[in-house]
Amino acid sequence: MTDTPELEHLRAALREELQLLWGDLLNATGRAINGTWSMECDALVTRITKITLLVGPPDWKEVPTTVLENGLYEQIHAAMDVRVAVDHKALAQIMARTDELNRSAERSGRQHLRSPHTQP
């Protein structure tokens, strides 16, 4: 059975929503009263889980680096029994490059934010 253009369009929309939900989860952890987790985080993980089981996990390069650094990306997928592979060596290179950009920006008086999509 082949996918219709409408079905592929729906899948693409779900993949985009999934990517955005990971950013929402990161923001929600920052807003949590205890600084780590909240009911909002639980609700977002429920949505992430439902969509992931429909369209598969996003590539690790498509989610905020912080959820990779703190292990959330791998932990949440493990709880779903969904295998994901994070290239930790490439992630470390991205983080080092981002840190250098931030230091350079501070020296020049500008401030760069850590980008979830900085590529090696």
WOWO-V437177 format. One record per residue. N is the residue number from 1. OMEGA is omega in degrees with one decimal (none if undefined). NEAR is the number of other ideal C-beta (glycine too) atoms within 8 Angstrom. Layout:
N,OMEGA,NEAR
N,OMEGA,NEAR
This chain:
1,-179.6,2
2,179.3,3
3,174.0,7
4,176.2,6
5,179.8,6
6,179.6,6
7,178.2,8
8,177.0,9
9,177.8,8
10,177.6,8
11,178.7,11
12,178.1,8
13,178.3,8
14,177.6,11
15,177.7,10
16,177.8,8
17,179.5,9
18,178.1,14
19,179.2,11
20,179.3,8
21,177.2,12
22,174.9,15
23,176.7,11
24,178.7,9
25,177.6,14
26,179.2,11
27,-179.6,8
28,178.3,12
29,177.8,13
30,179.3,7
31,-177.1,7
32,-177.9,12
33,-180.0,4
34,176.9,6
35,-178.8,6
36,-172.8,5
37,-179.0,7
38,175.1,11
39,176.3,5
40,177.6,9
41,177.8,12
42,-179.3,9
43,178.7,8
44,177.8,12
45,176.3,10
46,178.5,8
47,177.4,9
48,-178.6,13
49,-178.5,11
50,-177.8,8
51,179.2,12
52,-179.6,13
53,177.2,7
54,-172.0,7
55,-178.0,8
56,-177.0,4
57,173.2,8
58,173.5,9
59,-176.5,5
60,-179.7,12
61,-176.9,6
62,-178.9,9
63,179.7,13
64,-177.4,9
65,-178.5,14
66,179.2,9
67,172.3,12
68,179.9,14
69,-176.0,8
70,174.2,6
71,-177.7,7
72,-178.1,10
73,-179.0,13
74,-179.5,10
75,-178.2,8
76,177.6,11
77,177.2,12
78,178.5,8
79,177.1,7
80,-172.7,9
81,177.6,4
82,-179.2,10
83,173.6,4
84,178.4,9
85,175.9,5
86,176.0,9
87,-174.5,7
88,176.9,6
89,177.7,6
90,177.8,8
91,178.9,13
92,178.0,8
93,177.8,9
94,-178.8,12
95,179.0,10
96,179.2,8
97,179.4,10
98,178.0,13
99,179.0,8
100,177.1,8
101,179.1,10
102,178.2,11
103,179.0,8
104,178.9,8
105,178.5,11
106,179.0,9
107,-178.3,6
108,177.5,6
109,176.7,5
110,179.9,6
111,174.9,6
112,174.8,9
113,177.3,4
114,-178.0,9
115,177.6,8
116,-172.7,10
117,175.7,6
118,-177.2,10
119,177.2,5
120,none,5
